[in-house]
Amino acid sequence: MTKFDPDKDYYKVLGVSRDATQEDIDRAYRLEARQRHPDSGGSEEDMKSLNEARDVLSDPQTRNEYDQARLPPRVEYSASMAFDAEAASQQGTLKIPVSSGDLAGLVISAAACLGVGFPLLALVETQWVFFLWPLRLMALGALVVGSFMAHSAMSLKHRQMIEDDPNRSRARFVFDEIAFWIFFLAVIAAAALLIYFT
């Protein structure tokens, strides 16, 4: 059996593709041998490399072994490799890095959406012209998106707190969640009142 080096790209040495037939390999070898032979101005190293490539790729069994050796390693996943993220975070083995830039970006985005949504809705409702209904939908959409971005920012802040102190009480998180949804409902109620009374 011919030995081969899996780090060498024999297909590239011969100038053929991976699905080349035996005839393609023989034709490419003859063409390259004419150019790389020492009598034609080539070097002995080039010729040795060319011969090695032809020997490996000409034998179907060796070629198959070479192709298998060149494949990237496959990772097999099984049920035993699955893990419980909540249990891992409670044990302190799961660390999800949270950058302050992510939090700041979400807060700024939420503030921008809410800051645009309310004035735009107020402007549309005070004018009460029928063809402005697309602007009303845009304003309501901005308010909803802004509220959900604010919720994402709060969730990200909770993750930062968990990273800093894994033993932090859940009462704070429950309180924050309730306060957020009360705020969200207040935003929706304010928008509805603005629409109704104008």
N, C-alpha and C positions, 0 to 999 in steps of 0.2 A: 504493500500500500504506500502511495506517495505521501510524504509529509508535507504539510503546508503551514504557512504563517497566516493566521486569521486577521492579523493587522494589515496585511497587504491587500490592495484591491487589484486582483488579477484581471478582472474585467476591464479596468482602466488601463492596465499594462498592455492588454491586447487591443484596446479601443473598441470593445463590443459591449452590448447591453447585457443585462442579467438574464434576459430570456433568449439569448443567442443560441442558435442550433449548433450542432457539431460542425456542419459545413461552414457556418459563419466563423466559428473559432479557427478552423483550419485555414480558411481564406485569409483571415486577419493575421494569423501567425506567419504565413508565407510572405504577406506584404510587409509586415514589420521586420521579419528576419532579413529581407533584402536590404532594408534601410539601416538596421542596427548591427548587422554582421561586422566584425572587425575588419574584414577585407573591403567593406564598403564605407569605411570611415566611422563605424560605430565602436562601442567599447565592449570589452568582455563582460563587464558587469551588466550592461543592458541586455546582452544576449543571454546571460545566465537567468536574469529576471524574466525574460521572454520565454525561455524554455521551461522555467518553473511554472509560469502561468499556464502554458499550454498543457503541461503534464497534469496539473491539478484539474483544469477545466475539461480535459479530454476524457478523463475517466469518470463515468456517471456516478459511481459510488463516492469517489473522493470529492467530486463537485458538490454532491448533495451534502456531504459532511462539512465542506467549506462554507456552503450557503447557510447551513444551520448554525455554524460557529459565528458567522457574521451578523446573524439576527440580533436585535437588541434583546436583553433579558426580559422575560415576561414575568409579571408578578401575579401569582394566583391568589385570589381572595377567597376566604372560606368564612363560614358562619362564626368560627372561633376567633376570627380577626376583628369582628365587629365589636364596637364598644358603646357604652352608654355615656353620652356626653355630659349629662347632668351628674351622674355618679362621679365621672372623672373630674368635673369642676369642683364638686364638693370635697373630693380627696386632694384637690390642689394639683392634679397631674395634667389638667387641661388648661393651657395658657393661651388666650387669644389676645394678641397685642392690639391695643387700641391707641391710636395716636390722637393727640389733642387737635390736630388739624382736621381730622374727620368730624369731631364734635363741633368745632368752630364753623366748619362749612355747612353742617346741617342747621345750626342755629341761625346763621346768616341767611341761608336759603329760606328757612321757615319765616324769619322776620320779613324778608323781601316779599314772599308770597302774601303773607297777611297784611303787610304794609301797602301792597298794591291792591289786594282784593277789597278791603273795606272802603278806601276812597273811591275806587272805581264803581263799586256797587252803590255807594251813596250818590255819586255823580249821575249814574244812570237812572236811579230811582227818583231823584229830584227833577230830572228833565221829563220823565215819563213820556217818551216818544216810542211808539210801537216798534219801529225798525231798529231800536237799540237792544232788542232782546239777545242778540249774540254777545253783546258786551256784558249783559247780565249773567249769561252762562259762563263767560270767561271769568267774571269776578267771583262767582260762586265756586268755580273750579279752582281758582287761586286760593280761596279760603280753605277748601277741603285739602288741597295738596299741602298748603302751609301747615295745617293742623297735623297731618300725618308726618310731615318732616319734623315737626316739633316732638311728636311721639317717638320718632326714630332717634332724635337727639337725646331724649330722656332715657331711652333704652340703652343707648351707647354710654351715657353717664353712669347708669346702673352697672354696666359691664366694667367700667373703670373702677367703680367702687368695690366690686367683687374682687378685682385684681389686687387692689390695695389692701382690702381687709376681707378675706373669705368668710369670716365669722360674723359679718355684719347682719343685723336682724332684718327679717323679711318684712317687719311691720312698716319700716320706712318705705320700702318698695311698693307695698300695697297702698300706703297713703298717697305716694306720688302718682300711682296709677289711677286711683279714684279722683284725685285732684285734677289730673290731666283730662279725664273724660268729662268731668264737670265743666272744665274750661272749654272743651270741644263742643259740648252741648250748648254752652252759653254763646259761643261764636255762632253756631247754627241758629239759635233762638234770636240773637241780635240781628242776623241777616234776614231772618224771616219777618221780624217786626219792622225792619227798615223797608222791606218790600211791601208789607201789608199796609203800613200807615202812610206811605207816600204815593 
